[in-house]
Amino acid sequence: MNLNCNVTMIQTCLSKIRCNQEVLLRLLVIVALGYPLTALVSIVISQILPLSKADSVAAASMLSFAIYTAYIMWAFAAKSWQKVAYLSVMLMTAMAACHSMLNWALEAI
């Protein structure tokens, strides 16, 4: 009976460690990829908005808080942290390409 209780306790501890590892990996993805992604999205939005430069930067900066909050909620709602990391890298690549094309187009004007 005592041995069975110890095995159950060990299994419970291992499941908690796996759960904590999943949370830590999601937090790492959020900090390492979510913040730069939000910054890139904010930059692209500020370039797209048809306002004065100061107003578009201010509006994009305020919007970035909502974007980052939505990203955090999505990162914890997703089935796996690998999917979040993969899609974050893809979105960062797309945003960097948009930023480059917008810069090129604005310099041509």
DRENVEXDREN-721550 format. One record per residue (C-alpha): residue number from 1; residue in three letters; x, y, z. Coordinates in nm, 4 decimals, padded with zeros to 6 digits. Layout:
<babas>
{volum: NUM | kolvo: ALA | px: X | py: Y | pz: Z}
...
</babas>
This chain:
<babas>
{volum: 1 | kolvo: MET | px: 00.0000 | py: 00.0000 | pz: 00.0000}
{volum: 2 | kolvo: ASN | px: 00.2791 | py: 00.2404 | pz: 00.0860}
{volum: 3 | kolvo: LEU | px: 00.4647 | py: 00.1629 | pz: -00.2383}
{volum: 4 | kolvo: ASN | px: 00.1497 | py: 00.2292 | pz: -00.4424}
{volum: 5 | kolvo: CYS | px: 00.1084 | py: 00.5653 | pz: -00.2720}
{volum: 6 | kolvo: ASN | px: 00.4685 | py: 00.6618 | pz: -00.3548}
{volum: 7 | kolvo: VAL | px: 00.4238 | py: 00.5686 | pz: -00.7218}
{volum: 8 | kolvo: THR | px: 00.1116 | py: 00.7845 | pz: -00.7404}
{volum: 9 | kolvo: MET | px: 00.2948 | py: 01.0771 | pz: -00.5813}
{volum: 10 | kolvo: ILE | px: 00.5831 | py: 01.0434 | pz: -00.8291}
{volum: 11 | kolvo: GLN | px: 00.3414 | py: 01.0335 | pz: -01.1237}
{volum: 12 | kolvo: THR | px: 00.1657 | py: 01.3439 | pz: -00.9937}
{volum: 13 | kolvo: CYS | px: 00.4967 | py: 01.5285 | pz: -00.9565}
{volum: 14 | kolvo: LEU | px: 00.6064 | py: 01.4304 | pz: -01.3086}
{volum: 15 | kolvo: SER | px: 00.2801 | py: 01.5540 | pz: -01.4590}
{volum: 16 | kolvo: LYS | px: 00.3216 | py: 01.8863 | pz: -01.2763}
{volum: 17 | kolvo: ILE | px: 00.6781 | py: 01.9204 | pz: -01.4079}
{volum: 18 | kolvo: ARG | px: 00.5568 | py: 01.8588 | pz: -01.7646}
{volum: 19 | kolvo: CYS | px: 00.2817 | py: 02.1166 | pz: -01.7190}
{volum: 20 | kolvo: ASN | px: 00.5265 | py: 02.3713 | pz: -01.5781}
{volum: 21 | kolvo: GLN | px: 00.7661 | py: 02.3035 | pz: -01.8655}
{volum: 22 | kolvo: GLU | px: 00.4866 | py: 02.3698 | pz: -02.1161}
{volum: 23 | kolvo: VAL | px: 00.4024 | py: 02.7003 | pz: -01.9473}
{volum: 24 | kolvo: LEU | px: 00.7684 | py: 02.8056 | pz: -01.9352}
{volum: 25 | kolvo: LEU | px: 00.8173 | py: 02.7228 | pz: -02.3030}
{volum: 26 | kolvo: ARG | px: 00.5078 | py: 02.9250 | pz: -02.3954}
{volum: 27 | kolvo: LEU | px: 00.6380 | py: 03.2175 | pz: -02.1895}
{volum: 28 | kolvo: LEU | px: 00.9735 | py: 03.1927 | pz: -02.3650}
{volum: 29 | kolvo: VAL | px: 00.8022 | py: 03.2003 | pz: -02.7052}
{volum: 30 | kolvo: ILE | px: 00.5871 | py: 03.4959 | pz: -02.5968}
{volum: 31 | kolvo: VAL | px: 00.8864 | py: 03.6989 | pz: -02.4830}
{volum: 32 | kolvo: ALA | px: 01.1337 | py: 03.5946 | pz: -02.7527}
{volum: 33 | kolvo: LEU | px: 00.8982 | py: 03.6031 | pz: -03.0511}
{volum: 34 | kolvo: GLY | px: 00.5814 | py: 03.7838 | pz: -02.9455}
{volum: 35 | kolvo: TYR | px: 00.7394 | py: 04.1127 | pz: -02.8525}
{volum: 36 | kolvo: PRO | px: 00.9417 | py: 04.1520 | pz: -03.1769}
{volum: 37 | kolvo: LEU | px: 00.6385 | py: 04.0414 | pz: -03.3776}
{volum: 38 | kolvo: THR | px: 00.4255 | py: 04.3044 | pz: -03.2066}
{volum: 39 | kolvo: ALA | px: 00.6909 | py: 04.5674 | pz: -03.2721}
{volum: 40 | kolvo: LEU | px: 00.7039 | py: 04.4783 | pz: -03.6424}
{volum: 41 | kolvo: VAL | px: 00.3249 | py: 04.4836 | pz: -03.6710}
{volum: 42 | kolvo: SER | px: 00.3219 | py: 04.8230 | pz: -03.4989}
{volum: 43 | kolvo: ILE | px: 00.5812 | py: 04.9585 | pz: -03.7424}
{volum: 44 | kolvo: VAL | px: 00.3880 | py: 04.8330 | pz: -04.0450}
{volum: 45 | kolvo: ILE | px: 00.0612 | py: 04.9733 | pz: -03.9099}
{volum: 46 | kolvo: SER | px: 00.2224 | py: 05.3116 | pz: -03.8498}
{volum: 47 | kolvo: GLN | px: 00.3407 | py: 05.3168 | pz: -04.2109}
{volum: 48 | kolvo: ILE | px: -00.0003 | py: 05.2196 | pz: -04.3483}
{volum: 49 | kolvo: LEU | px: -00.2196 | py: 05.4590 | pz: -04.1503}
{volum: 50 | kolvo: PRO | px: -00.3160 | py: 05.7682 | pz: -04.3494}
{volum: 51 | kolvo: LEU | px: -00.2427 | py: 06.0117 | pz: -04.0664}
{volum: 52 | kolvo: SER | px: 00.0407 | py: 06.2462 | pz: -03.9933}
{volum: 53 | kolvo: LYS | px: 00.3615 | py: 06.0732 | pz: -03.8930}
{volum: 54 | kolvo: ALA | px: 00.3247 | py: 06.1555 | pz: -03.5221}
{volum: 55 | kolvo: ASP | px: -00.0415 | py: 06.0535 | pz: -03.5116}
{volum: 56 | kolvo: SER | px: 00.0142 | py: 05.7261 | pz: -03.6944}
{volum: 57 | kolvo: VAL | px: 00.3037 | py: 05.6319 | pz: -03.4636}
{volum: 58 | kolvo: ALA | px: 00.0934 | py: 05.7163 | pz: -03.1576}
{volum: 59 | kolvo: ALA | px: -00.2067 | py: 05.5201 | pz: -03.2874}
{volum: 60 | kolvo: ALA | px: 00.0068 | py: 05.2179 | pz: -03.3786}
{volum: 61 | kolvo: SER | px: 00.1779 | py: 05.2284 | pz: -03.0398}
{volum: 62 | kolvo: MET | px: -00.1546 | py: 05.2265 | pz: -02.8588}
{volum: 63 | kolvo: LEU | px: -00.2819 | py: 04.9477 | pz: -03.0814}
{volum: 64 | kolvo: SER | px: 00.0298 | py: 04.7405 | pz: -03.0111}
{volum: 65 | kolvo: PHE | px: -00.0834 | py: 04.6863 | pz: -02.6507}
{volum: 66 | kolvo: ALA | px: -00.4040 | py: 04.5216 | pz: -02.7721}
{volum: 67 | kolvo: ILE | px: -00.2112 | py: 04.3187 | pz: -03.0309}
{volum: 68 | kolvo: TYR | px: 00.0378 | py: 04.1897 | pz: -02.7730}
{volum: 69 | kolvo: THR | px: -00.2424 | py: 04.1041 | pz: -02.5312}
{volum: 70 | kolvo: ALA | px: -00.4238 | py: 03.9096 | pz: -02.8028}
{volum: 71 | kolvo: TYR | px: -00.0972 | py: 03.7338 | pz: -02.8915}
{volum: 72 | kolvo: ILE | px: -00.0463 | py: 03.6269 | pz: -02.5287}
{volum: 73 | kolvo: MET | px: -00.3999 | py: 03.4900 | pz: -02.5069}
{volum: 74 | kolvo: TRP | px: -00.3547 | py: 03.3046 | pz: -02.8359}
{volum: 75 | kolvo: ALA | px: -00.0206 | py: 03.1608 | pz: -02.7225}
{volum: 76 | kolvo: PHE | px: -00.1794 | py: 03.0069 | pz: -02.4154}
{volum: 77 | kolvo: ALA | px: -00.4909 | py: 02.8918 | pz: -02.6017}
{volum: 78 | kolvo: ALA | px: -00.2982 | py: 02.7101 | pz: -02.8765}
{volum: 79 | kolvo: LYS | px: -00.2568 | py: 02.3340 | pz: -02.8565}
{volum: 80 | kolvo: SER | px: 00.1232 | py: 02.3371 | pz: -02.8582}
{volum: 81 | kolvo: TRP | px: 00.4010 | py: 02.5872 | pz: -02.8072}
{volum: 82 | kolvo: GLN | px: 00.5695 | py: 02.4597 | pz: -03.1251}
{volum: 83 | kolvo: LYS | px: 00.2728 | py: 02.5752 | pz: -03.3337}
{volum: 84 | kolvo: VAL | px: 00.2886 | py: 02.9174 | pz: -03.1690}
{volum: 85 | kolvo: ALA | px: 00.6629 | py: 02.9437 | pz: -03.2355}
{volum: 86 | kolvo: TYR | px: 00.6297 | py: 02.8309 | pz: -03.5981}
{volum: 87 | kolvo: LEU | px: 00.3440 | py: 03.0673 | pz: -03.6794}
{volum: 88 | kolvo: SER | px: 00.5202 | py: 03.3525 | pz: -03.4988}
{volum: 89 | kolvo: VAL | px: 00.8307 | py: 03.3098 | pz: -03.7124}
{volum: 90 | kolvo: MET | px: 00.6164 | py: 03.2962 | pz: -04.0275}
{volum: 91 | kolvo: LEU | px: 00.4284 | py: 03.6123 | pz: -03.9260}
{volum: 92 | kolvo: MET | px: 00.7537 | py: 03.7898 | pz: -03.8407}
{volum: 93 | kolvo: THR | px: 00.8902 | py: 03.7013 | pz: -04.1827}
{volum: 94 | kolvo: ALA | px: 00.5752 | py: 03.8333 | pz: -04.3503}
{volum: 95 | kolvo: MET | px: 00.5808 | py: 04.1548 | pz: -04.1461}
{volum: 96 | kolvo: ALA | px: 00.9500 | py: 04.2098 | pz: -04.2218}
{volum: 97 | kolvo: ALA | px: 00.8776 | py: 04.1646 | pz: -04.5925}
{volum: 98 | kolvo: CYS | px: 00.5858 | py: 04.4118 | pz: -04.5723}
{volum: 99 | kolvo: HIS | px: 00.8065 | py: 04.6588 | pz: -04.3895}
{volum: 100 | kolvo: SER | px: 01.0784 | py: 04.6274 | pz: -04.6526}
{volum: 101 | kolvo: MET | px: 00.8339 | py: 04.6715 | pz: -04.9402}
{volum: 102 | kolvo: LEU | px: 00.6711 | py: 04.9711 | pz: -04.7726}
{volum: 103 | kolvo: ASN | px: 01.0099 | py: 05.1342 | pz: -04.7158}
{volum: 104 | kolvo: TRP | px: 01.1046 | py: 05.0724 | pz: -05.0772}
{volum: 105 | kolvo: ALA | px: 00.7736 | py: 05.2119 | pz: -05.2010}
{volum: 106 | kolvo: LEU | px: 00.7939 | py: 05.5190 | pz: -04.9784}
{volum: 107 | kolvo: GLU | px: 01.1491 | py: 05.5949 | pz: -05.0933}
{volum: 108 | kolvo: ALA | px: 01.0366 | py: 05.5769 | pz: -05.4552}
{volum: 109 | kolvo: ILE | px: 00.7772 | py: 05.8483 | pz: -05.3993}
</babas>
